[in-house]
Amino acid sequence: MLCQFTVKNYQCLKDETTLDMQATSISEHANSLILDSDGEKILPLGVIYGPNGAGKSTVLDALYSLSCKIMRPICAVGCDNKECVKRSGNINIKPFKFSKETLNLPTEFELFFRTEKAEYQYFISIFKEKIVNEELYKKSISAKTFSTLFIRKGSTIELKNSFKAYNCNSVSENLPLLSFLSITHGRNTTLKDIVNWFENRITFLNYGNPITDARIAITNSQKIKSLILKMLTEMDIDISDYRIEENDEKIRVYTSHIVDGESYELELDEESNGTVKIFGILPLIADSLISGGTLVIDELDAKLHPMLLQYIIELFSNPKSNQNGAQLIFTSHDLSTMNSDVFRRDEIWFIAKGENKASNLYSLVEFKNDDGKSERKDAKYNKRYLEGRYGADPYLKKIINWGEY
């Protein structure tokens, strides 16, 4: 589970920006929360709203870049997992450019996450691809305090506890120490646990990219396929079955439709764009629900009917369908689901740019109105958002004098 992610000096995120998936002490939708063995309450959902260009995608991209920075060297050494190979793509770690000060400062990432075995705190700061600082801490789920595994400051590395006997003299200044240790001492149970989380328990999908729309998450798991077909039925999408053909490294997907008692096939690209998207995303949703992983999606609402979007959201908020602690984090412009029937206030996030071009991320639960009061849990969030009450104004400012044209 993702507990908390913080980033600083990353593209439009100048100041320290935190996406917190730890539940606050509010009363709504209490039964939807993920309850860990120590009583810690984690949110199953996180949605970010804001106007175009405000930085919604950047928050998710920062988390993806951190994942890539760690996994890319590990995948390069050797990994048969296709998901691992996909993670070894471009890493776009750039500082905030509208300030002379930040151009000469590192980008900082901090991550808290949990596995079945432990909770981890990981910190890394990077300047022009070089690792400036890096720290890793661990605590068992039942423990109250973290123990130090390593601290790296420039060229000085201090290893502790189960890492104490390892040799790190040959680590490159561009290589995360976490990646180096995973490559050289991959049998260590703690390192295996951490790498497994990055490799298998957090998945990214960007549907704002039209090339990604054509990419289908193929699965050979019969359990996942069975769940996909059941979800298609619940969505009232008349696909009764599907099959996959792989020839010369090309993948073709065929969908089956029952019409007047007869079965007919279509190639997936003959289906509507919305059906193609649904079909591409359901394997990831099914896998997340079955494994209890964290699914991160940019522009989830694109090409989706609002009712289908709400159906997907409720798969994660409903404890009957989400029995393994899966999480869905996404960006959206859809206002039909921005209401108290769908989300808790601490699951709704807004992002907006200030006058200095830096983006600010904040949760609805921490938002204060002009009177200094918090937003009511029964307020009409979408209506007040359109009115500009929450700062992240979604409307266009009418500044063009059209009479001149």
Protein Blocks (a to p, Z undefined) as FASTA:
>chain_A
ZZbdcdehiajlmbacdddfbdcfdfbhklmpccdfkopacdfbdcdeddehilmmmmmm
mmmmmmmmmmmmmmmnopcbfklmmmmmccdddcdfkbfklmmcccddddddddfkbccd
dddddeehiafbdcdddddfkbmbdcdfbdcehjbccdehjllmpccklpcfkbcfklmm
mmmmmmbmklmmmmmmmmmmpccddfkbmklmmpccddfbfklmmmmmmmmmmnopacfb
dcdddeehiacddddddeehiacdddfklpcfklmmmmmmmmmmmmmmmnopacddehkl
gopafklmmmmmmmmmpmklmmnopacddddfbfklmcfklpcfklpccddddfkopacd
ddfklpccfkopacdfkbcfklmmmnopnopacbdcdfbcfklZZ
